[in-house]
Amino acid sequence: MSMFQVDSTQVAGASAAVSTSGSRLRAEVASMMTQLTALNSGWQGSAQLSFTECITQWQAVQTQVEEALDSISTRLMAASRTYEEAEAQAQSLFAR
């Protein structure tokens, strides 16, 4: 027998918080990348090439982090809706 207790509003709030954090993270990363890519205009040589490669690798990981945050937010919102719908459906069984 399944038994659960959940505050769907709290779950929805967590979804919104994750989404907000993701947006802030994207803004911070964009600002940082502007500063880092500005270095390329006056920097040449093997160290610069290695630096650029490092940034490229980091961007790939950062993209994965952003996608994970989006997924978490989406899934939390879906869970919140599912719990709300289940409660509404159970309640309707007893409505006259």
C-alpha positions as CSV (number, residue, x, y, z in Angstrom):
1,M,0.0,0.0,0.0
2,S,1.4,3.4,-1.0
3,M,1.4,6.1,1.5
4,F,2.8,9.6,1.1
5,Q,2.5,13.1,2.5
6,V,3.8,16.0,0.5
7,D,3.3,19.7,0.3
8,S,2.9,20.3,-3.4
9,T,3.3,24.0,-2.9
10,Q,6.7,23.5,-1.3
11,V,7.8,21.2,-4.2
12,A,6.7,23.9,-6.7
13,G,8.6,26.5,-4.7
14,A,11.7,24.3,-4.8
15,S,11.3,24.1,-8.6
16,A,11.1,27.9,-8.8
17,A,14.2,28.2,-6.6
18,V,16.2,25.9,-8.8
19,S,15.1,27.7,-11.9
20,T,16.1,31.1,-10.3
21,S,19.5,29.7,-9.3
22,G,20.0,28.4,-12.8
23,S,19.2,31.9,-14.2
24,R,21.6,33.6,-11.8
25,L,24.3,31.0,-12.6
26,R,23.8,31.7,-16.4
27,A,24.2,35.4,-15.8
28,E,27.3,35.0,-13.7
29,V,28.9,32.7,-16.3
30,A,28.1,35.1,-19.1
31,S,29.7,37.9,-17.3
32,M,32.8,35.8,-16.5
33,M,33.1,34.5,-20.1
34,T,33.0,38.1,-21.3
35,Q,36.0,38.9,-19.2
36,L,37.9,35.7,-20.1
37,T,37.3,35.9,-23.8
38,A,38.6,39.5,-23.7
39,L,42.0,38.1,-22.8
40,N,42.3,36.5,-26.2
41,S,42.6,39.8,-28.0
42,G,46.0,40.5,-26.5
43,W,47.3,37.1,-25.8
44,Q,49.1,34.8,-28.2
45,G,51.1,31.7,-27.9
46,S,50.8,28.2,-26.5
47,A,49.7,29.2,-23.1
48,Q,46.8,31.1,-24.7
49,L,45.9,28.1,-26.8
50,S,45.9,25.9,-23.7
51,F,43.8,28.5,-21.8
52,T,41.3,28.5,-24.7
53,E,41.1,24.7,-24.6
54,C,40.5,24.8,-20.8
55,I,37.7,27.3,-21.3
56,T,36.1,25.1,-24.0
57,Q,36.2,22.1,-21.7
58,W,34.8,24.1,-18.8
59,Q,31.9,25.4,-21.0
60,A,31.0,21.8,-21.9
61,V,30.8,20.9,-18.2
62,Q,28.9,24.2,-17.5
63,T,26.3,23.3,-20.1
64,Q,25.8,19.9,-18.4
65,V,25.2,21.7,-15.1
66,E,22.7,24.1,-16.7
67,E,20.9,21.2,-18.3
68,A,20.8,19.3,-15.0
69,L,19.3,22.3,-13.2
70,D,16.7,22.7,-15.9
71,S,15.8,19.0,-15.6
72,I,15.6,19.2,-11.8
73,S,13.3,22.2,-12.0
74,T,11.1,20.6,-14.6
75,R,10.8,17.4,-12.7
76,L,10.0,19.1,-9.5
77,M,7.2,21.1,-11.1
78,A,5.9,17.9,-12.7
79,A,5.9,16.1,-9.4
80,S,4.1,19.1,-7.8
81,R,1.4,19.0,-10.4
82,T,1.1,15.2,-10.2
83,Y,0.5,15.4,-6.4
84,E,-2.0,18.2,-6.8
85,E,-3.9,16.2,-9.5
86,A,-3.9,13.0,-7.4
87,E,-5.3,14.9,-4.4
88,A,-8.0,16.6,-6.5
89,Q,-8.9,13.3,-8.0
90,A,-9.1,11.5,-4.6
91,Q,-11.2,14.4,-3.2
92,S,-13.6,14.2,-6.2
93,L,-14.3,10.6,-5.3
94,F,-16.1,11.7,-2.2
95,A,-17.8,14.8,-3.6
96,R,-21.5,14.8,-4.0
